[in-house]
Amino acid sequence: MPSQNFDNLLSHFKIKKTNGKQIQAFCPAHQDSNASLSITLDGNKALIHCFAGCDIDDVLKSAQITTGDLFLDDNKPTNIYQYRDANGNFVYEKLKYKKADGSKTFGQRQIKDGEIANNLKDVVKIPFNYPQVKEQLSNGGLILYVEGEKDSKTAKVLGFCGTTMGGASDWKPEYANYFRKANLILFPDKDSAGIGITEKMITDLKSVVKSLKVIILPQGKDLTEWVEAGNQDLLTLISNAKPEYSEPQGIASPTMTKITGGYKLEWQGLNLRVVVDHIVGDTDSEIAVFENDIPIYVSGFKLLSISHKTELARALGKIKKIDWDKIINQICTLVLTDIRKGEDVIWLTSEYGKQAPEFLLHPLFIKNSPNIIYADQSSAKSLFMTMLDIVLTLPDYKDKDGNTFYENLGLFSEKHHNVLFLDWENNEYITGWAKQCLLRGLATELEELPVAYLHCGLPLCKMVSHIQNKIQETNADVVIIDSLGAAVGEDLNATEPAFQFFLALRQLPVTPLIIAHTAKDINNKHKSVYGNA
């Protein structure tokens, strides 16, 4: 049972129900027919809050009691500030204490499992006056960010929505997300801590807010002291302050161009270029942002992920002041629309029968299409591909009879090619040794023929961007892939790995020649170009 002192406390309220330490009462601060006041008793203290959203100061005043009446020991707080979520529900409260020397200390508490807990364990911190903050966000009104709940209440007296996340040391970058699209005014305390945190807050906020101003008050340390000095006209002070940041208006849609493996978007007048490539399906991609042709940001990016859009806008906002939310939405909308539009229908008329396909080496290997060469294990497939590499890259070398190697092999090519050998199976020493042996056999007088070689350790679909760069560096128009199974890198009987492999292959602007093993199932009844099963 509560002590006599608690009985005195409860005598100030009209009680509806008592259940141990939990008491339900009618709130004296509003016309309450639902008994919306909760009183929790615990040891030598009580915690009260109104589910209808009444401020605790109004409840205490209406009940004709003080903050100290809620505490039966000598350690009584001078103020209590209650934090409520966006819907007005009580979450936690902050207690302000004043020491004998005049310094301040703070405590925090919540209700957990029906009892008072003097901590914020498992509690997500929220802005003070959060319901009013949400209301201002929805109607585009001003929000005043101050250092402390007392100044928030002062802002309310002046007719403004005031909020805080606590003192200067309490600010964290993730708190900026509470003020997305806000017209925000910062009022830092006029001390080293307040001024010091302001620059960091500006960095965190400017990528998410609609507008941002910073006001250093001409009198007093904080907003409350400014008012106590006889000042009232806060609106004029706000109107005359220069904006630290304002959201750019009228950003035009970019021009979008298809490039190998993705898209390039450019905004006229912004010196801004964005490349979205390495697209898997219509969600996963890589994004590179350039300003004046200088890369300022490169990252993986999910086109359909809200959290990825938010993080990207925040990261870019730290680099350049611009409406990144709008730009990122333009990127995602344009790219996704084009991807999902797909290719146009082509009517295969008799005209197509009049034009034979182009060959890399006539009559083998169609240009710009995957060509898979498969055979059983130990049938010299890699050696054959190394020989093709030599033949394709060899200059107009003729043997002693005056024949080119194309003619000796019964093949024909209109030109010589630049080949990039992509090797998942061996290493540069084995492939280089084989190349030199074949070179001596094919042309004993030609001692040297450099061949572009790249060892690959990841599946092709995870190396597309890197290989694209190497194709450009070597000016290659043919790649040899040794071998398909290793380049796929996953279960060859599964549909998705094969799909991802050929999707990645289409992003390479070259003719691919691919080595594959035949399958070796137990009965040797099924053979597949997807390699050893």
DOLUMTI-972112 format. One record per residue (C-alpha): residue in one letter; x negated, y, z; residue number from 1. Coordinates in Angstrom, 2 decimals, always signed. Last residue first. Layout:
N
REC,resn,x,y,z,resi
REC,A,X,Y,Z,NUM
...
# end
This chain:
533
REC,resn,x,y,z,resi
REC,A,-27.73,-30.63,-63.20,533
REC,N,-30.90,-30.08,-65.20,532
REC,G,-30.20,-27.21,-67.59,531
REC,Y,-27.17,-25.12,-68.57,530
REC,V,-27.31,-26.36,-72.17,529
REC,S,-25.37,-29.40,-71.05,528
REC,K,-25.61,-33.10,-71.77,527
REC,H,-23.08,-35.59,-70.45,526
REC,K,-23.25,-39.34,-70.83,525
REC,N,-26.73,-39.89,-69.42,524
REC,N,-25.24,-42.39,-66.96,523
REC,I,-26.93,-40.91,-63.89,522
REC,D,-26.80,-37.33,-65.06,521
REC,K,-29.92,-35.79,-66.56,520
REC,A,-28.75,-32.53,-68.10,519
REC,T,-30.63,-31.14,-71.05,518
REC,H,-33.22,-28.51,-70.27,517
REC,A,-32.87,-24.92,-71.44,516
REC,I,-35.18,-22.38,-73.08,515
REC,I,-33.63,-19.06,-74.02,514
REC,L,-34.44,-16.74,-76.93,513
REC,P,-32.82,-13.36,-76.25,512
REC,T,-32.45,-10.71,-79.00,511
REC,V,-32.76,-7.27,-77.40,510
REC,P,-30.77,-4.45,-75.80,509
REC,L,-30.49,-6.28,-72.43,508
REC,Q,-27.10,-5.60,-70.78,507
REC,R,-25.54,-8.58,-72.55,506
REC,L,-27.90,-10.89,-70.66,505
REC,A,-26.56,-9.62,-67.33,504
REC,L,-23.02,-10.65,-68.30,503
REC,F,-24.46,-13.94,-69.60,502
REC,F,-26.05,-14.69,-66.22,501
REC,Q,-23.07,-13.46,-64.20,500
REC,F,-20.72,-15.79,-66.10,499
REC,A,-23.09,-18.74,-65.67,498
REC,P,-23.30,-18.05,-61.93,497
REC,E,-19.47,-17.73,-61.68,496
REC,T,-18.53,-20.96,-63.53,495
REC,A,-20.30,-23.44,-61.26,494
REC,N,-22.08,-26.51,-62.68,493
REC,L,-25.36,-24.61,-62.86,492
REC,D,-25.40,-24.02,-59.11,491
REC,E,-27.61,-20.96,-58.66,490
REC,G,-30.73,-19.23,-60.03,489
REC,V,-29.37,-18.39,-63.47,488
REC,A,-32.93,-17.57,-64.57,487
REC,A,-34.20,-20.87,-63.11,486
REC,G,-31.67,-22.89,-65.08,485
REC,L,-32.10,-20.88,-68.26,484
REC,S,-35.89,-21.24,-68.49,483
REC,D,-38.14,-19.73,-69.62,482
REC,I,-36.47,-16.66,-71.11,481
REC,I,-38.07,-15.21,-74.24,480
REC,V,-37.21,-11.57,-74.88,479
REC,V,-37.07,-9.91,-78.31,478
REC,D,-36.89,-6.21,-79.30,477
REC,A,-39.70,-5.11,-77.00,476
REC,N,-40.92,-1.51,-76.86,475
REC,T,-43.25,-2.61,-74.03,474
REC,E,-42.20,+0.16,-71.63,473
REC,Q,-38.55,+0.08,-72.75,472
REC,I,-38.31,-3.67,-72.27,471
REC,K,-40.03,-3.24,-68.89,470
REC,N,-37.40,-0.70,-67.80,469
REC,Q,-34.55,-2.99,-68.87,468
REC,I,-36.25,-5.83,-66.98,467
REC,H,-36.21,-3.80,-63.76,466
REC,S,-32.57,-2.79,-64.22,465
REC,V,-31.47,-6.36,-64.98,464
REC,M,-33.34,-8.03,-62.13,463
REC,K,-30.48,-9.24,-59.92,462
REC,C,-28.50,-10.77,-62.83,461
REC,L,-31.69,-12.48,-64.05,460
REC,P,-32.07,-14.50,-60.85,459
REC,L,-35.09,-13.48,-58.76,458
REC,G,-38.80,-14.37,-58.97,457
REC,C,-39.65,-13.30,-62.50,456
REC,H,-43.18,-13.22,-63.97,455
REC,L,-43.41,-10.72,-66.83,454
REC,Y,-45.60,-11.19,-69.93,453
REC,A,-46.34,-8.93,-72.90,452
REC,V,-48.70,-10.81,-75.23,451
REC,P,-52.16,-9.55,-76.17,450
REC,L,-53.58,-11.32,-79.25,449
REC,E,-57.30,-12.08,-79.16,448
REC,E,-59.61,-14.48,-80.99,447
REC,L,-58.16,-14.45,-84.49,446
REC,E,-60.55,-16.46,-86.69,445
REC,T,-59.20,-19.82,-85.56,444
REC,A,-55.69,-18.93,-86.46,443
REC,L,-52.99,-21.44,-85.60,442
REC,G,-55.01,-23.81,-83.45,441
REC,R,-57.01,-21.09,-81.76,440
REC,L,-53.81,-19.19,-81.05,439
REC,L,-52.18,-22.31,-79.68,438
REC,C,-54.98,-22.79,-77.15,437
REC,Q,-54.95,-19.04,-76.28,436
REC,K,-51.18,-19.07,-75.70,435
REC,A,-51.35,-22.19,-73.54,434
REC,W,-54.00,-20.56,-71.33,433
REC,G,-51.91,-17.38,-71.00,432
REC,T,-48.80,-19.38,-70.09,431
REC,I,-50.67,-21.36,-67.43,430
REC,Y,-52.47,-18.30,-66.06,429
REC,E,-49.44,-15.99,-66.20,428
REC,N,-47.30,-18.30,-64.07,427
REC,N,-44.83,-21.11,-64.67,426
REC,E,-41.04,-21.63,-64.60,425
REC,W,-39.36,-18.23,-64.16,424
REC,D,-41.19,-16.56,-67.04,423
REC,L,-39.86,-13.62,-69.03,422
REC,F,-42.01,-13.26,-72.19,421
REC,L,-41.51,-9.80,-73.74,420
REC,V,-41.79,-9.90,-77.54,419
REC,N,-42.47,-7.07,-79.99,418
REC,H,-41.45,-8.21,-83.46,417
REC,H,-42.93,-8.54,-86.92,416
REC,K,-40.78,-7.69,-89.87,415
REC,E,-38.49,-9.15,-92.51,414
REC,S,-38.88,-12.63,-91.09,413
REC,F,-39.01,-15.98,-92.89,412
REC,L,-39.59,-19.50,-91.66,411
REC,G,-40.96,-22.65,-93.29,410
REC,L,-43.67,-22.91,-90.65,409
REC,N,-46.50,-22.32,-93.11,408
REC,E,-44.55,-19.42,-94.65,407
REC,Y,-44.09,-17.67,-91.33,406
REC,F,-47.73,-18.34,-90.55,405
REC,T,-48.72,-16.30,-93.61,404
REC,N,-50.27,-18.10,-96.56,403
REC,G,-53.44,-16.99,-98.32,402
REC,D,-55.05,-20.44,-98.47,401
REC,K,-57.66,-19.43,-95.85,400
REC,D,-54.87,-18.42,-93.48,399
REC,K,-53.03,-15.15,-93.58,398
REC,Y,-52.49,-12.63,-90.83,397
REC,D,-49.87,-9.96,-91.31,396
REC,P,-49.78,-9.12,-87.59,395
REC,L,-48.75,-11.76,-85.05,394
REC,T,-45.94,-10.76,-82.68,393
REC,L,-43.24,-13.15,-83.90,392
REC,V,-45.67,-15.99,-84.61,391
REC,I,-47.39,-15.66,-81.24,390
REC,D,-44.12,-15.59,-79.28,389
REC,L,-42.86,-18.49,-81.41,388
REC,M,-45.93,-20.47,-80.32,387
REC,T,-45.20,-19.65,-76.69,386
REC,M,-41.62,-20.80,-77.25,385
REC,F,-42.83,-24.13,-78.66,384
REC,L,-45.24,-24.54,-75.75,383
REC,S,-42.41,-23.91,-73.29,382
REC,K,-40.19,-26.48,-75.07,381
REC,A,-42.95,-29.10,-75.13,380
REC,S,-40.65,-32.15,-74.84,379
REC,S,-41.54,-32.86,-71.22,378
REC,Q,-37.88,-32.73,-70.08,377
REC,D,-35.23,-33.22,-72.71,376
REC,A,-34.28,-30.52,-75.17,375
REC,Y,-32.64,-27.12,-75.33,374
REC,I,-33.14,-23.99,-77.37,373
REC,I,-30.56,-21.34,-76.53,372
REC,N,-30.17,-18.29,-78.78,371
REC,P,-28.27,-15.42,-77.13,370
REC,S,-27.16,-12.86,-79.74,369
REC,N,-28.80,-9.63,-80.92,368
REC,K,-30.34,-11.31,-83.98,367
REC,I,-29.35,-14.86,-84.93,366
REC,F,-32.15,-17.37,-84.29,365
REC,L,-33.19,-19.74,-87.06,364
REC,P,-32.85,-19.60,-90.85,363
REC,H,-34.54,-17.10,-91.03,362
REC,L,-36.44,-15.80,-88.05,361
REC,L,-34.65,-13.00,-86.18,360
REC,F,-31.67,-13.57,-88.39,359
REC,E,-29.00,-11.14,-89.52,358
REC,P,-25.54,-12.61,-89.97,357
REC,A,-24.18,-13.05,-93.49,356
REC,Q,-21.89,-10.33,-94.84,355
REC,K,-19.22,-11.31,-97.34,354
REC,G,-17.25,-13.38,-94.86,353
REC,Y,-16.74,-10.33,-92.65,352
REC,E,-14.95,-8.57,-95.46,351
REC,S,-12.43,-11.43,-95.57,350
REC,T,-10.75,-9.97,-92.51,349
REC,L,-11.60,-10.44,-88.83,348
REC,W,-9.37,-7.78,-87.31,347
REC,I,-11.11,-6.19,-84.33,346
REC,V,-9.23,-5.52,-81.08,345
REC,D,-10.83,-2.76,-78.97,344
REC,E,-13.13,-3.69,-76.09,343
REC,G,-12.19,-3.39,-72.44,342
REC,K,-9.92,-0.76,-70.95,341
REC,R,-10.85,-2.09,-67.53,340
REC,I,-14.45,-0.96,-67.86,339
REC,D,-13.43,+2.43,-69.29,338
REC,T,-10.96,+3.14,-66.50,337
REC,L,-13.42,+1.94,-63.84,336
REC,V,-16.13,+4.28,-65.14,335
REC,L,-13.89,+7.34,-65.46,334
REC,T,-12.13,+6.91,-62.09,333
REC,C,-15.27,+6.02,-60.13,332
REC,I,-17.31,+8.93,-61.49,331
REC,Q,-14.51,+11.48,-61.11,330
REC,N,-13.92,+10.32,-57.53,329
REC,I,-17.64,+10.75,-56.86,328
REC,I,-17.53,+14.31,-58.25,327
REC,K,-14.49,+15.26,-56.18,326
REC,D,-15.95,+13.93,-52.94,325
REC,W,-19.31,+15.48,-53.83,324
REC,D,-17.94,+19.01,-53.75,323
REC,I,-21.34,+20.72,-53.81,322
REC,K,-24.08,+21.80,-51.42,321
REC,K,-27.11,+19.69,-52.37,320
REC,I,-29.35,+17.30,-50.43,319
REC,K,-27.46,+16.72,-47.20,318
REC,G,-24.23,+16.56,-49.21,317
REC,L,-25.71,+13.68,-51.21,316
REC,A,-25.87,+11.46,-48.11,315
REC,R,-22.36,+12.42,-46.97,314
REC,A,-20.81,+11.92,-50.38,313
REC,L,-22.52,+8.51,-50.71,312
REC,E,-21.41,+7.44,-47.22,311
REC,T,-17.79,+8.39,-47.95,310
REC,K,-17.74,+6.75,-51.38,309
REC,H,-19.29,+3.57,-49.92,308
REC,S,-16.68,+3.56,-47.13,307
REC,I,-13.84,+3.88,-49.67,306
REC,S,-15.16,+0.89,-51.65,305
REC,L,-13.82,+0.43,-55.19,304
REC,L,-16.93,+1.53,-57.12,303
REC,K,-19.28,-0.38,-54.82,302
REC,F,-22.69,+1.32,-54.90,301
REC,G,-26.31,+0.25,-54.60,300
REC,S,-28.56,+3.25,-54.21,299
REC,V,-30.63,+5.93,-55.90,298
REC,Y,-30.69,+9.62,-54.87,297
REC,I,-32.56,+12.77,-55.93,296
REC,P,-33.95,+11.66,-59.29,295
REC,I,-35.39,+14.66,-61.19,294
REC,D,-33.81,+15.33,-64.59,293
REC,N,-32.72,+18.85,-63.46,292
REC,E,-30.77,+17.09,-60.69,291
REC,F,-30.51,+13.31,-61.08,290
REC,V,-28.25,+10.83,-59.27,289
REC,A,-28.78,+7.07,-59.68,288
REC,I,-26.01,+4.55,-58.99,287
REC,E,-26.27,+0.76,-58.95,286
REC,S,-23.16,-1.34,-59.38,285
REC,D,-20.70,-3.66,-57.67,284
REC,T,-16.99,-3.21,-58.44,283
REC,D,-15.85,-3.84,-62.00,282
REC,G,-17.45,-7.23,-62.59,281
REC,V,-21.13,-6.69,-61.87,280
REC,I,-22.38,-3.29,-63.06,279
REC,H,-26.16,-2.94,-63.29,278
REC,D,-25.48,+0.66,-64.31,277
REC,V,-24.08,+3.99,-63.14,276
REC,V,-26.26,+6.93,-64.18,275
REC,V,-25.46,+10.39,-62.83,274
REC,R,-26.65,+13.68,-64.29,273
REC,L,-26.40,+17.14,-62.74,272
REC,N,-27.73,+20.42,-64.09,271
REC,L,-24.48,+21.88,-62.68,270
REC,G,-23.53,+24.01,-65.70,269
REC,Q,-22.08,+21.14,-67.71,268
REC,W,-21.64,+17.99,-65.66,267
REC,E,-23.23,+14.80,-67.06,266
REC,L,-22.22,+11.14,-66.77,265
REC,K,-24.29,+8.19,-68.07,264
REC,Y,-22.74,+4.73,-68.18,263
REC,G,-23.74,+1.07,-67.86,262
REC,G,-25.82,-1.83,-69.11,261
REC,T,-27.33,-0.07,-72.10,260
REC,I,-25.71,+3.34,-72.23,259
REC,K,-22.11,+4.44,-72.67,258
REC,T,-21.70,+8.20,-72.50,257
REC,M,-19.50,+10.21,-70.15,256
REC,T,-18.99,+13.98,-70.32,255
REC,P,-18.11,+15.37,-66.92,254
REC,S,-14.77,+16.72,-65.72,253
REC,A,-14.84,+20.37,-64.68,252
REC,I,-15.54,+21.50,-61.12,251
REC,G,-12.98,+24.25,-60.44,250
REC,Q,-13.78,+25.18,-56.86,249
REC,P,-16.90,+24.80,-54.77,248
REC,E,-16.16,+24.03,-51.09,247
REC,S,-17.46,+26.68,-48.77,246
REC,Y,-20.60,+26.59,-46.62,245
REC,E,-22.26,+28.89,-44.12,244
REC,P,-19.46,+31.36,-44.76,243
REC,K,-20.12,+34.97,-43.78,242
REC,A,-18.36,+36.14,-40.63,241
REC,N,-16.05,+39.15,-41.02,240
REC,S,-12.85,+37.08,-40.95,239
REC,I,-13.94,+35.13,-37.84,238
REC,L,-14.75,+38.27,-35.83,237
REC,T,-11.50,+39.86,-36.98,236
REC,L,-9.57,+36.77,-35.82,235
REC,L,-11.29,+36.78,-32.41,234
REC,D,-9.77,+40.10,-31.39,233
REC,Q,-9.57,+39.52,-27.60,232
REC,N,-12.71,+40.89,-25.93,231
REC,G,-12.75,+42.12,-22.32,230
REC,A,-16.03,+40.59,-21.07,229
REC,E,-13.97,+37.63,-19.79,228
REC,V,-13.12,+36.87,-23.42,227
REC,W,-16.80,+36.67,-24.42,226
REC,E,-17.52,+34.65,-21.24,225
REC,T,-14.92,+32.09,-22.33,224
REC,L,-16.25,+31.94,-25.88,223
REC,D,-19.83,+31.25,-24.79,222
REC,K,-22.98,+32.95,-23.50,221
REC,G,-21.47,+36.40,-23.32,220
REC,Q,-21.36,+39.18,-25.88,219
REC,P,-22.19,+39.29,-29.61,218
REC,L,-20.87,+35.74,-30.17,217
REC,I,-22.97,+33.68,-32.55,216
REC,I,-20.47,+32.62,-35.20,215
REC,V,-21.11,+29.77,-37.65,214
REC,K,-18.76,+29.29,-40.60,213
REC,L,-17.83,+26.16,-42.52,212
REC,S,-15.41,+25.45,-45.32,211
REC,K,-13.82,+22.30,-46.77,210
REC,V,-15.76,+20.02,-44.47,209
REC,V,-17.40,+16.70,-45.41,208
REC,S,-20.87,+17.35,-46.87,207
REC,K,-21.32,+20.51,-44.81,206
REC,L,-20.78,+18.72,-41.51,205
REC,D,-23.95,+16.69,-40.86,204
REC,T,-26.37,+19.36,-42.05,203
REC,I,-24.41,+22.11,-40.26,202
REC,M,-24.44,+20.02,-37.08,201
REC,K,-28.23,+19.67,-37.25,200
REC,E,-28.63,+23.41,-37.71,199
REC,T,-26.31,+24.09,-34.77,198
REC,I,-28.04,+21.75,-32.32,197
REC,G,-30.91,+24.15,-31.60,196
REC,I,-28.68,+27.20,-31.15,195
REC,G,-26.66,+25.41,-28.50,194
REC,A,-29.65,+23.85,-26.72,193
REC,S,-31.68,+27.08,-26.76,192
REC,D,-28.81,+29.16,-25.36,191
REC,K,-26.00,+31.24,-26.85,190
REC,D,-23.44,+28.43,-26.78,189
REC,P,-22.51,+27.42,-30.32,188
REC,F,-19.22,+28.66,-31.78,187
REC,L,-18.75,+26.70,-35.01,186
REC,I,-15.78,+27.56,-37.25,185
REC,L,-14.26,+24.76,-39.35,184
REC,N,-11.82,+24.83,-42.25,183
REC,A,-11.56,+21.04,-42.26,182
REC,K,-11.72,+18.71,-45.29,181
REC,R,-13.27,+15.94,-43.15,180
REC,F,-13.55,+17.05,-39.53,179
REC,Y,-13.38,+13.69,-37.73,178
REC,N,-16.05,+12.38,-40.12,177
REC,A,-18.57,+14.83,-38.64,176
REC,Y,-18.58,+12.76,-35.44,175
REC,E,-20.81,+10.23,-37.24,174
REC,P,-23.77,+12.60,-36.98,173
REC,K,-23.76,+12.58,-33.14,172
REC,W,-23.19,+15.55,-30.81,171
REC,D,-23.39,+14.93,-27.03,170
REC,S,-26.61,+16.89,-26.40,169
REC,A,-24.93,+20.17,-27.40,168
REC,G,-22.08,+19.65,-24.93,167
REC,G,-18.86,+17.76,-25.49,166
REC,M,-17.12,+16.51,-28.65,165
REC,T,-15.29,+19.81,-28.90,164
REC,T,-11.99,+21.32,-29.96,163
REC,G,-10.15,+24.61,-30.15,162
REC,C,-6.98,+25.23,-32.16,161
REC,F,-6.35,+28.96,-32.06,160
REC,G,-3.81,+31.25,-30.39,159
REC,L,-6.14,+33.14,-28.04,158
REC,V,-5.01,+30.96,-25.10,157
REC,K,-5.83,+27.91,-27.22,156
REC,A,-9.36,+29.20,-27.84,155
REC,T,-9.80,+29.53,-24.06,154
REC,K,-8.69,+25.90,-23.67,153
REC,S,-11.38,+24.81,-26.11,152
REC,D,-13.86,+26.99,-24.19,151
REC,K,-13.13,+24.98,-21.04,150
REC,E,-13.42,+21.73,-22.99,149
REC,G,-17.03,+22.34,-23.87,148
REC,E,-19.35,+23.50,-26.59,147
REC,V,-16.99,+25.00,-29.17,146
REC,Y,-15.56,+23.92,-32.53,145
REC,L,-12.75,+26.22,-33.67,144
REC,I,-10.39,+24.69,-36.21,143
REC,L,-8.64,+26.94,-38.74,142
REC,G,-5.54,+25.80,-40.58,141
REC,G,-5.34,+23.70,-43.75,140
REC,N,-1.92,+22.19,-42.95,139
REC,S,-2.97,+18.54,-42.53,138
REC,L,-6.32,+19.33,-40.93,137
REC,Q,-4.66,+21.70,-38.50,136
REC,E,-2.26,+18.97,-37.35,135
REC,K,-5.11,+16.49,-36.97,134
REC,V,-6.99,+18.97,-34.75,133
REC,Q,-3.85,+19.54,-32.66,132
REC,P,-3.55,+15.78,-32.01,131
REC,Y,-7.32,+15.61,-31.27,130
REC,N,-7.28,+18.22,-28.50,129
REC,F,-10.81,+17.09,-27.51,128
REC,P,-12.41,+15.17,-30.34,127
REC,I,-12.75,+11.38,-30.04,126
REC,K,-15.24,+9.02,-28.41,125
REC,V,-14.70,+5.32,-29.09,124
REC,V,-14.20,+3.45,-25.80,123
REC,D,-15.75,+0.00,-25.29,122
REC,K,-17.29,+1.15,-21.96,121
REC,L,-16.31,+4.73,-21.18,120
REC,N,-17.11,+4.62,-17.45,119
REC,N,-15.55,+5.19,-14.03,118
REC,A,-12.93,+2.47,-14.52,117
REC,I,-9.49,+3.12,-13.00,116
REC,E,-7.33,-0.01,-12.93,115
REC,G,-4.53,-1.45,-15.07,114
REC,D,-6.84,-3.63,-17.16,113
REC,K,-8.91,-0.58,-18.02,112
REC,I,-7.81,+2.99,-17.32,111
REC,Q,-10.54,+5.43,-18.27,110
REC,R,-13.20,+7.53,-16.57,109
REC,Q,-15.86,+10.10,-17.24,108
REC,G,-18.12,+12.14,-14.97,107
REC,F,-19.76,+15.53,-15.36,106
REC,T,-22.28,+17.66,-13.52,105
REC,K,-22.54,+21.42,-13.19,104
REC,S,-25.01,+23.67,-11.37,103
REC,G,-23.81,+26.25,-8.81,102
REC,D,-26.32,+25.32,-6.10,101
REC,A,-23.54,+23.65,-4.09,100
REC,K,-22.71,+21.41,-7.03,99
REC,K,-19.80,+21.88,-9.41,98
REC,Y,-18.05,+18.82,-10.79,97
REC,K,-16.28,+18.41,-14.14,96
REC,L,-14.36,+15.21,-14.83,95
REC,K,-13.76,+13.91,-18.37,94
REC,E,-10.75,+11.84,-19.28,93
REC,Y,-10.00,+8.78,-21.35,92
REC,V,-7.65,+7.45,-24.03,91
REC,F,-4.16,+8.91,-23.39,90
REC,N,-1.88,+8.62,-26.43,89
REC,G,-1.13,+11.80,-28.36,88
REC,N,-0.88,+10.17,-31.81,87
REC,A,-4.30,+11.44,-32.94,86
REC,D,-5.88,+10.04,-29.76,85
REC,R,-5.86,+11.80,-26.40,84
REC,Y,-8.70,+13.11,-24.26,83
REC,Q,-7.92,+14.49,-20.82,82
REC,Y,-9.99,+17.22,-19.22,81
REC,I,-10.14,+17.33,-15.40,80
REC,N,-11.55,+20.33,-13.56,79
REC,T,-13.12,+21.19,-10.21,78
REC,P,-13.95,+17.58,-9.38,77
REC,K,-13.72,+16.35,-5.76,76
REC,N,-16.50,+14.46,-4.04,75
REC,D,-15.32,+14.90,-0.45,74
REC,D,-13.05,+11.88,-0.51,73
REC,L,-9.30,+11.66,-1.08,72
REC,F,-9.26,+12.61,-4.77,71
REC,L,-6.07,+13.44,-6.72,70
REC,D,-5.37,+16.41,-4.40,69
REC,G,-8.63,+17.97,-5.62,68
REC,T,-7.17,+18.62,-9.05,67
REC,T,-4.48,+20.76,-7.44,66
REC,I,-0.83,+20.27,-6.45,65
REC,Q,+2.38,+22.24,-7.06,64
REC,A,+3.95,+19.46,-9.20,63
REC,S,+4.46,+21.97,-12.04,62
REC,K,+0.86,+23.17,-11.69,61
REC,L,-0.50,+19.62,-11.68,60
REC,V,+1.52,+18.65,-14.77,59
REC,D,+0.59,+21.84,-16.63,58
REC,D,-3.10,+21.29,-15.88,57
REC,I,-2.77,+17.67,-17.06,56
REC,D,-1.55,+18.82,-20.48,55
REC,C,+1.75,+17.22,-21.41,54
REC,G,+1.51,+14.56,-24.11,53
REC,A,+4.78,+12.64,-23.70,52
REC,F,+2.80,+9.77,-22.17,51
REC,C,+1.95,+12.05,-19.24,50
REC,H,-1.24,+11.31,-17.37,49
REC,I,-2.25,+10.72,-13.76,48
REC,L,-5.37,+9.22,-12.25,47
REC,A,-5.69,+8.72,-8.50,46
REC,K,-8.64,+8.43,-6.16,45
REC,N,-9.73,+6.93,-2.87,44
REC,G,-9.40,+3.26,-3.78,43
REC,D,-7.47,+3.07,-7.05,42
REC,L,-4.04,+4.55,-7.65,41
REC,T,-2.74,+4.92,-11.22,40
REC,I,+0.06,+7.43,-11.84,39
REC,S,+1.87,+7.33,-15.18,38
REC,L,+4.37,+10.04,-16.19,37
REC,S,+6.90,+9.22,-18.91,36
REC,A,+9.91,+8.65,-16.64,35
REC,N,+12.16,+8.58,-19.71,34
REC,S,+14.52,+11.50,-18.93,33
REC,D,+11.77,+14.09,-18.73,32
REC,Q,+12.54,+17.75,-19.18,31
REC,H,+8.91,+18.87,-19.21,30
REC,A,+6.07,+19.61,-16.77,29
REC,P,+7.63,+17.71,-13.83,28
REC,C,+6.93,+14.29,-15.45,27
REC,F,+9.27,+11.61,-14.08,26
REC,A,+7.39,+8.77,-12.40,25
REC,Q,+5.97,+5.29,-13.07,24
REC,I,+3.48,+3.99,-10.52,23
REC,Q,+0.73,+1.44,-11.10,22
REC,K,-1.41,+0.40,-8.14,21
REC,G,+1.08,-2.26,-7.06,20
REC,N,+4.14,-1.93,-9.27,19
REC,T,+6.13,+1.13,-8.27,18
REC,K,+9.12,+2.38,-10.32,17
REC,K,+11.10,+5.59,-10.80,16
REC,I,+9.23,+8.10,-8.61,15
REC,K,+10.16,+11.79,-8.56,14
REC,F,+6.82,+13.47,-7.92,13
REC,H,+5.37,+15.75,-5.23,12
REC,S,+5.92,+13.05,-2.57,11
REC,L,+3.41,+10.92,-4.48,10
REC,L,+0.52,+13.02,-3.19,9
REC,N,+1.75,+12.87,+0.41,8
REC,D,+2.11,+9.11,+0.11,7
REC,F,-1.41,+9.03,-1.30,6
REC,N,-2.59,+10.79,+1.84,5
REC,Q,-0.69,+8.27,+3.99,4
REC,S,-2.57,+5.47,+2.26,3
REC,P,-1.21,+3.53,-0.68,2
REC,M,+0.00,+0.00,+0.00,1
# end
